[in-house]
Amino acid sequence: MEKYISVNEALALVNSGDYIVTGLGSSEGREFMTNLHTIADRVKDVMVSNCLPMGAYEFMTNPAYKDNFVTEGWFYTPVLRKAQANGNVSFIPNHLHLAATKRLFYRTPDIYVGIASMPDKHGYVSLSMSNTYEMKMIKAAKTVILEVNPNAPRTFGDVQLHVDDVDYLVNVDYPIPELADAEPNEKDLVIGKLIADMINDGDCIQLGIGGIPNAVAASLYGKKDLGIHTEMLTSGMVKLAKAGVITGKCKQTHTGKMVAAFAMGPKELYDYIDDNPSVAIMDGGYVNDPYTIMQNDNQVSINTTIEVDLTGQCCSESIGSKQFSGTGGQSDTAVGAQKSKGGRSIIALYSTAMVKNPATGEREETSKIVAQLKPGAAVSLSRNDVDYLVTEYGCVALRGTSIQERVERIISVAHPKFREQLRQEAIAVGIIAK
């Protein structure tokens, strides 16, 4: 019982110049983060690293605290995008499977704070919804604080930790933050059907989040014995498992289990993974390692992107030089899937987007397939690693193709009204000859 402290006592452990790491998404230490700004009168230059933060916490959103707290994130959400204007928020470039090890090369945490399930009768807690980087940070941190929450799912994998290895526990009882499912629109459903047609019985799949991945999941009913080896476990996968579509019986590793680095979604997802031995939440450095991914035959990686150029370069995390999200595991899973026997990687996007014209202020339809990426755009997936590209106008295979062939194939899935313009732009900038 001497390990139990209040949130205020936990905050009293923070000193100027400390480096704090919190869990990913729903696994962040919400009470600690909610109240961190209250110690601004006695600390400065405190650095916090997070990933997919769910809360709009004062310490990072209020510009009044810019000299007290700096936030460096592995993956942006709208909260971080907005807070970036304060000047004390910055992005950490990373491939997810190396996010922890490369960050630890740079700096080790003074404090780790995150969520955990309640201690069981043997004295073990579970890190619950994520081990993307959490256990590595816990083992490296000088002080470990866990918010033990009766609402946190008790999960299996390599997320178990004995309370003897935790410095302090904080009793909390807040609902686990949920992420609502994006309802697929008409374009999503078209793209989802195209992708689902490329998935065979017995394949092992990785899906992201959003309208397109949800549409893919909705199109997979009728498939048999699919497996899951994924960065993020979603409610779409849970529904497929409940329907008997996902069994995992054809997997070469962790047969019969759904393997993920983290889970995020609605309460249905959290209820499903609670005390469920068919779900393994495992170290992101293992789950997303391309070498691990390739161990399962017929691995299919399905990701989305913001913009793609005519050579195949994918910008999936920025709009020009402005950080929008993060690389995450896109490169990890795309490379790993292509190394898998019978595996393939799929990148999906809408052919167009409605973008505000800075001159008129009006929204105009623009092509998301471009001759050249916007100046400053981050290349999340190299053209060397792009396999299949899908829009609502079809699917093209790019593996092994030349630039000349890529230009023609990629233009064929662009919106028809932009195709000739793209061809002329490709000639103008020297991608292809006239």
Long-range contacts (C-beta under 8 A, 24 or more apart in sequence): 3-163, 3-166, 3-167, 3-168, 3-169, 4-168, 4-169, 4-170, 4-171, 5-168, 5-169, 5-170, 6-170, 7-31, 7-32, 7-35, 7-170, 8-35, 9-168, 10-113, 10-145, 10-168, 10-170, 11-35, 11-36, 11-38, 11-39, 12-39, 13-111, 13-143, 13-145, 13-168, 14-39, 14-43, 14-46, 14-111, 15-43, 15-110, 16-42, 16-43, 16-44, 16-45, 16-46, 17-44, 17-45, 17-46, 18-43, 18-46, 18-47, 18-110, 18-111, 19-46, 19-47, 19-49, 19-107, 19-108, 19-109, 19-110, 19-111, 20-46, 20-47, 20-48, 20-49, 20-109, 20-110, 20-111, 20-112, 20-113, 21-48, 21-49, 21-50, 21-109, 21-111, 21-112, 21-113, 21-133, 21-137, 21-141, 22-48, 22-49, 22-50, 22-112, 22-113, 22-114, 23-113, 23-114, 23-115, 23-127, 23-130, 23-134, 24-50, 24-51, 24-52, 24-74, 24-75, 24-130, 24-132, 24-133, 24-134, 24-262, 25-51, 25-52, 25-53, 25-54, 25-129, 25-130, 25-177, 25-179, 25-262, 25-264, 26-54, 26-115, 26-129, 26-130, 26-176, 26-177, 26-178, 26-179, 26-264, 27-114, 27-115, 27-127, 27-128, 27-129, 27-130, 27-134, 27-262, 28-53, 28-54, 28-55, 28-114, 28-115, 29-113, 29-114, 29-115, 29-145, 29-146, 29-147, 29-170, 30-54, 30-55, 30-115, 30-147, 30-172, 30-174, 30-177, 31-147, 31-170, 31-172, 31-174, 32-113, 32-145, 32-147, 32-170, 33-57, 33-59, 33-113, 34-58, 36-69, 37-62, 37-65, 37-68, 37-69, 40-64, 40-65, 40-68, 40-69, 43-68, 44-68, 45-70, 46-70, 47-71, 47-72, 48-72, 49-73, 49-74, 49-92, 49-103, 49-109, 50-74, 51-75, 51-99, 51-132, 51-133, 51-326, 52-77, 52-264, 53-77, 53-79, 53-80, 54-177, 54-179, 55-79, 55-177, 60-86, 60-88, 60-89, 61-86, 62-86, 63-87, 73-326, 74-99, 74-103, 74-133, 74-326, 75-325, 75-326, 75-328, 76-323, 76-324, 76-325, 76-326, 77-325, 81-323, 81-324, 84-323, 91-323, 91-326, 93-327, 93-378, 94-326, 94-327, 95-288, 95-327, 95-329, 95-331, 95-332, 96-132, 96-231, 96-261, 96-284, 96-288, 96-327, 96-328, 96-329, 96-332, 97-284, 97-285, 97-286, 97-287, 97-288, 97-289, 97-290, 97-329, 97-332, 98-285, 99-132, 99-133, 99-284, 100-132, 100-133, 100-136, 100-137, 100-284, 100-285, 101-136, 101-285, 103-133, 104-136, 104-137, 104-140, 108-140, 108-141, 108-142, 109-137, 109-140, 109-141, 109-142, 110-141, 110-142, 110-143, 111-141, 111-142, 111-143, 111-144, 111-145, 112-137, 112-138, 112-141, 112-143, 112-144, 112-145, 113-145, 113-146, 113-147, 114-138, 114-146, 114-147, 115-146, 115-147, 115-148, 115-149, 115-152, 115-176, 116-146, 116-147, 116-148, 116-149, 116-152, 116-161, 116-166, 117-148, 117-149, 117-152, 117-153, 117-154, 117-155, 118-148, 118-149, 118-150, 118-152, 118-154, 119-148, 119-163, 119-169, 120-154, 122-162, 123-162, 123-163, 123-164, 124-160, 124-161, 124-162, 124-163, 125-160, 125-161, 125-162, 125-163, 125-166, 126-152, 126-153, 126-154, 126-155, 126-156, 126-159, 126-160, 126-161, 127-155, 127-159, 127-160, 127-161, 127-281, 128-152, 128-153, 128-154, 128-155, 128-159, 128-281, 129-153, 129-155, 129-176, 129-262, 129-263, 129-264, 129-270, 129-273, 129-281, 130-261, 130-262, 130-263, 130-281, 131-157, 131-158, 131-159, 131-261, 131-262, 131-281, 131-282, 131-283, 131-284, 132-261, 132-262, 132-284, 133-284, 133-285, 134-159, 135-159, 135-161, 135-283, 136-283, 136-285, 138-165, 143-167, 143-168, 144-168, 145-169, 145-170, 146-170, 147-171, 147-172, 148-172, 149-173, 149-174, 149-176, 151-175, 151-176, 152-176, 153-263, 153-270, 153-271, 153-273, 153-274, 153-275, 154-274, 154-275, 155-263, 155-273, 155-274, 155-276, 155-279, 155-281, 156-276, 156-277, 156-279, 156-280, 156-281, 157-259, 157-279, 157-280, 157-281, 157-282, 158-280, 158-281, 158-282, 158-283, 158-286, 159-281, 159-282, 176-267, 176-270, 178-265, 178-266, 178-267, 178-270, 179-209, 179-264, 179-265, 179-266, 180-266, 181-214, 181-235, 181-236, 181-265, 181-266, 182-209, 182-210, 182-211, 182-214, 183-211, 183-214, 184-211, 184-212, 184-214, 184-215, 184-218, 185-211, 187-350, 187-392, 188-212, 188-214, 188-215, 189-215, 189-218, 189-219, 190-392, 191-215, 191-216, 191-348, 191-350, 191-390, 191-391, 191-392, 192-216, 192-217, 192-218, 192-219, 193-219, 194-390, 194-394, 194-395, 195-219, 195-302, 195-346, 195-348, 195-390, 195-395, 196-220, 196-223, 198-300, 198-344, 198-346, 198-388, 198-395, 199-223, 199-226, 199-300, 200-298, 201-225, 201-226, 202-226, 202-227, 202-250, 202-298, 203-227, 203-250, 203-298, 203-299, 203-300, 204-228, 204-229, 204-248, 204-250, 204-251, 204-296, 204-297, 204-298, 204-299, 204-300, 204-340, 205-229, 205-230, 205-299, 205-300, 205-302, 206-230, 206-231, 206-293, 206-299, 206-300, 206-301, 206-302, 206-303, 206-333, 206-337, 207-232, 207-234, 207-236, 207-237, 207-302, 208-232, 208-302, 208-303, 208-304, 208-328, 209-234, 209-264, 209-265, 210-304, 212-304, 212-348, 213-302, 213-304, 216-302, 220-245, 221-245, 225-249, 225-250, 227-251, 227-258, 227-296, 228-258, 228-259, 228-260, 229-253, 229-254, 229-259, 229-287, 229-292, 229-293, 229-296, 229-299, 230-258, 230-259, 230-260, 230-287, 230-333, 231-260, 231-261, 231-262, 231-284, 231-287, 231-288, 231-328, 231-329, 231-332, 231-333, 232-260, 232-261, 232-262, 232-263, 232-264, 233-258, 233-260, 233-262, 233-263, 233-264, 233-265, 233-269, 233-273, 233-279, 233-281, 234-263, 234-264, 234-265, 234-269, 235-265, 235-266, 235-268, 235-269, 238-265, 238-268, 238-269, 238-272, 238-273, 241-272, 241-278, 242-272, 248-278, 250-297, 250-298, 251-296, 252-295, 252-296, 252-297, 253-292, 253-295, 253-296, 254-280, 259-287, 260-287, 261-287, 261-288, 261-329, 284-329, 288-329, 288-332, 288-333, 288-336, 289-332, 289-336, 290-332, 290-333, 290-335, 290-336, 290-339, 291-336, 291-339, 292-336, 293-332, 293-333, 293-335, 293-336, 293-337, 293-339, 293-340, 294-336, 294-337, 294-339, 294-340, 294-341, 294-343, 295-340, 296-340, 296-343, 297-340, 297-341, 297-342, 297-343, 298-340, 298-341, 298-342, 298-343, 299-336, 299-337, 299-340, 299-343, 300-337, 300-343, 300-344, 300-345, 300-346, 301-333, 301-334, 301-336, 301-337, 301-343, 301-344, 301-345, 301-346, 302-346, 302-348, 303-330, 303-333, 303-334, 303-345, 303-346, 303-347, 303-348, 303-381, 304-347, 304-348, 304-349, 305-330, 305-347, 305-348, 305-349, 305-380, 305-381, 306-349, 306-368, 307-349, 307-368, 307-369, 307-370, 307-373, 307-374, 307-377, 308-347, 308-349, 308-368, 308-369, 308-370, 308-386, 308-389, 308-410, 309-369, 309-370, 309-371, 309-372, 309-373, 309-383, 310-369, 310-370, 310-371, 310-406, 310-407, 310-410, 310-411, 310-422, 310-426, 310-431, 311-383, 311-403, 311-406, 311-407, 311-431, 312-383, 312-386, 312-389, 312-398, 312-406, 312-410, 313-373, 313-379, 313-381, 313-382, 313-383, 313-386, 314-347, 314-379, 314-380, 314-381, 314-383, 314-386, 315-373, 315-374, 315-377, 315-378, 315-379, 315-380, 316-380, 316-381, 317-378, 317-380, 318-376, 318-377, 318-378, 319-374, 319-377, 320-374, 320-375, 320-376, 320-377, 321-375, 321-376, 321-377, 322-376, 323-378, 327-378, 327-380, 330-380, 330-381, 331-380, 331-381, 331-382, 331-385, 334-381, 334-385, 334-386, 334-387, 335-385, 337-387, 338-385, 338-387, 338-399, 344-387, 344-388, 345-385, 345-386, 345-387, 345-388, 346-387, 346-388, 346-389, 346-390, 346-395, 347-381, 347-386, 347-387, 347-388, 347-389, 347-390, 348-389, 348-390, 348-391, 349-389, 349-390, 349-391, 350-391, 350-392, 351-391, 351-392, 351-393, 351-413, 351-414, 351-415, 351-418, 352-415, 352-418, 365-415, 367-414, 367-415, 367-418, 367-421, 367-422, 369-410, 369-411, 369-413, 369-414, 369-415, 369-418, 369-422, 370-422, 370-425, 371-422, 371-425, 371-426, 371-428, 371-429, 371-431, 372-425, 372-429, 389-413, 403-431, 403-432, 404-432, 407-431, 407-432
